[in-house]
Amino acid sequence: MVADAKKLYGQGFRAVKVKAGVHPDKDIEVCKLIHEACGPDMKINLDPYMLYSRENALRVGMELDGILDSFEEPLLVCL
């Protein structure tokens, strides 16, 4: 994912969507590496597709504060 993000950045793209959800620690690592490789002007949207627990969603959100541009559907919402 990091190599793909760097390639897209080199082509002029300034936003990526990271599909995630199964391994929160790996998701954190990937987002940090993309941020490090592409810099702060690359917007990162993390989409764990409602697979995080409440605890993992909070932890990932806090760890990536200032890195993520958006955090899409981290939790399954049951009404």
C-alpha positions, 0 to 999 in steps of 0.5 A: 500500500505504501508503494502504491501511495508513493506511486500515486503521489508521484503521479500528482494524486493527493489523497488515498483510501486505505482499506483496513479493519482486520489488523488495527496495529498494521493499519496504524503502521501503514497509515504512518508509513504513507504519511512519512513517505508522501508527506502531510499534503497526502490526505489519508482516508482510513476505511475499516469497513465497520470491523473495529471494536469500539476500543480499537476504533478509539485507539486507532483514531488517537494514534493517527490523530493529525495524520488521517484526513478522514476515518470512514465507518470504523464501527458497526452501528446497531439501531 
